């Protein structure tokens, strides 16, 4: 499939530009021996500046590939051990960064161990890594680890690092995506929309040496066609109004695509329409295409930069099919890795390029049988006799390990015929998000109680209430999108799927020209198809391999579910408890407390059942049991039990990588119980852990404790505690700029200046936050207080501007009604 760069190149300011593309997503990944991950990271940082030799790189690469082979063979544990050995044995080789990425990806995707995965990604993101693509991916994955751990502040920091440090990398779009999801999880819907609208807009620079002229843009047959139109005139488009674009295929199908704006006051509209192989049926909501077809996209640009009244902008998009080949079971429902001797080999090729007529089209392919060479044959090819040392002065022979290990036994040319397949088209169901029940009524009540005074809100930026939402104007429900009609059987064959059956028999030697494969058990069956036309733009050879076996390939059934290994059983229970806890967390986020408590109770029961066995096993298993119980107790608000489990973890495993998180949890428990001095002491113990990534969180927690104490105190003592709180927040800004709490800390500092009536300094801090921390919490409070400071300094036009920006960017904020009334009062006063 073509790169996104080709889809958006050559955009102009006024003339209408049309682009079309298909979107495809891809994901990979593998299980580490994570003990020593932090040590590996520290060792990597301490490595000398000079890199390893080419010989080391080559050896390390072979070892890395050996780990990949282990993974393909279904041995992830062995694969991880091999990758870990790359880091340990070749600490100066560039290949170690590949190993770090593989280990981190496994922990993130398979184990869901976000903290441990992050240590590997951090090792791959260092400046010593010369591969910029790897550094960009590693930085993105660090942010993903924080996102999955719901530490959105640090997630935003690393995602912004990707955008700033690697602006032309494909990871930029993913960074915007996760920023949007993070804001959505926090209820900052306007910022979520703003970030998600940027997904797909960041494109890499044109490649150096690229040929001038039009770029080759293609569409995969059967994929959805996305049409993007950019025209400066579209910035004045009325809300909800669509722009019609005409799509016409060479085969005769014609459809109209409605394109809608992707944001407010933007000059870009986007629309889409599904495509499918088939006989043209105009105006049915779907483009029917066939092999060798192309789509002509036409857009009417009414006002052009040349001064013409109207211009038709046309773009042609060729239709291609990227082929796949496989050996299938008899029902053609699953692929097979083995072929039974004495039965038919079911072959299948999927290639839309050869669906040329309404009848059954054909394609050609080959099937070959390969057999491993004997040691004698390999030695003969190497020019040596097994067991005989080379004579003195004899030139070095070829390395037997590099010779082709297989010899061709048989070959059959196959003609595959297009099969008739009735496809079921699933209709898209539009997702409509509506406000929570009761939010609108609550806002209406609040609006009646507000007064349009600039100093009405309290000085401290309190957390927005969960049940607060902006007053909403009644609006029309969006019209449901007209769905394409299901594909009907019209007697034609347009599947792009070609099938054939070849016989295979058990024999030692091939019989020329009999169109039957002769093979022995364990021979390699190679199915080859030449794909000359595809989305990549270059011919490619599609190969599928299977082994010849005797007997039957019947389905495997589980006859016993009991796990005999004690440690494996305990670990399985722990993973189940972790999954139940995560499900409970999601229920809690949606306000379904009863369902959440049920999942927490199930998880706690599982952990308590295995606690005795975990005590006997000890080591890592017992440590993970403590951690899981502590998390469950904390989520269930059983703070005493959570505190006890945290203390037990620290006592029994003082060097655990979870100690800092356990201490932080213990401090949060103490703060909830209003034991603020004790909480400060625990936070201080986290600060003493020099390698802990949670030190910034601990410093912020100390500042919060002093602020809580100041609010509860009266007189001069309260003022002194506020001063102390300010100093602690300042330490977050000065000492822990990467903590993810900097934006919140600076917001607290600015509020302190406001209370002291030092409005000019408060404004300086506000501007710093808005410029350098666009994802910080309380940005609505910052904009509101920014306007109040400007109001106090008699800069009322600028104040109204800040209030209006706050209303536009945070319409769901509980401060929005006050901002609206203040802005309206300033407008009436002529500002």
HELIX and SHEET records of a PDB file:
HELIX    1   1 UNK A    4  UNK A    8  1                                   5    
HELIX    2   2 UNK A   37  UNK A   45  1                                   9    
HELIX    3   3 UNK A   54  UNK A   72  1                                  19    
HELIX    4   4 UNK A   76  UNK A   89  1                                  14    
HELIX    5   5 UNK A   95  UNK A  106  1                                  12    
HELIX    6   6 UNK A  107  UNK A  111  3                                   5    
HELIX    7   7 UNK A  114  UNK A  124  1                                  11    
HELIX    8   8 UNK A  132  UNK A  148  1                                  17    
HELIX    9   9 UNK A  152  UNK A  165  1                                  14    
HELIX   10  10 UNK A  171  UNK A  185  1                                  15    
HELIX   11  11 UNK A  189  UNK A  196  1                                   8    
HELIX   12  12 UNK A  232  UNK A  236  5                                   5    
HELIX   13  13 UNK A  352  UNK A  354  5                                   3    
HELIX   14  14 UNK A  375  UNK A  382  1                                   8    
HELIX   15  15 UNK A  400  UNK A  402  5                                   3    
HELIX   16  16 UNK A  439  UNK A  449  1                                  11    
HELIX   17  17 UNK A  566  UNK A  589  1                                  24    
HELIX   18  18 UNK A  593  UNK A  617  1                                  25    
HELIX   19  19 UNK A  619  UNK A  635  1                                  17    
HELIX   20  20 UNK A  639  UNK A  652  1                                  14    
HELIX   21  21 UNK A  659  UNK A  672  1                                  14    
HELIX   22  22 UNK A  676  UNK A  687  1                                  12    
HELIX   23  23 UNK A  695  UNK A  712  1                                  18    
HELIX   24  24 UNK A  715  UNK A  735  1                                  21    
HELIX   25  25 UNK A  742  UNK A  755  1                                  14    
HELIX   26  26 UNK A  759  UNK A  772  1                                  14    
HELIX   27  27 UNK A  779  UNK A  792  1                                  14    
HELIX   28  28 UNK A  796  UNK A  809  1                                  14    
HELIX   29  29 UNK A  816  UNK A  828  1                                  13    
SHEET    1   A 8 UNK A  17  UNK A  21  0                                        
SHEET    2   A 8 UNK A 225  UNK A 230 -1                                        
SHEET    3   A 8 UNK A 268  UNK A 277 -1                                        
SHEET    4   A 8 UNK A 254  UNK A 261 -1                                        
SHEET    5   A 8 UNK A 243  UNK A 249 -1                                        
SHEET    6   A 8 UNK A 294  UNK A 301 -1                                        
SHEET    7   A 8 UNK A 311  UNK A 320 -1                                        
SHEET    8   A 8 UNK A 218  UNK A 220  1                                        
SHEET    1   B 4 UNK A  17  UNK A  21  0                                        
SHEET    2   B 4 UNK A 225  UNK A 230 -1                                        
SHEET    3   B 4 UNK A 268  UNK A 277 -1                                        
SHEET    4   B 4 UNK A 286  UNK A 289  1                                        
SHEET    1   C 8 UNK A 324  UNK A 328  0                                        
SHEET    2   C 8 UNK A 344  UNK A 350 -1                                        
SHEET    3   C 8 UNK A 497  UNK A 506 -1                                        
SHEET    4   C 8 UNK A 406  UNK A 418 -1                                        
SHEET    5   C 8 UNK A 362  UNK A 372 -1                                        
SHEET    6   C 8 UNK A 524  UNK A 531 -1                                        
SHEET    7   C 8 UNK A 540  UNK A 549 -1                                        
SHEET    8   C 8 UNK A 338  UNK A 340  1                                        
SHEET    1   D 4 UNK A 324  UNK A 328  0                                        
SHEET    2   D 4 UNK A 344  UNK A 350 -1                                        
SHEET    3   D 4 UNK A 497  UNK A 506 -1                                        
SHEET    4   D 4 UNK A 517  UNK A 519  1                                        
END                                                                             
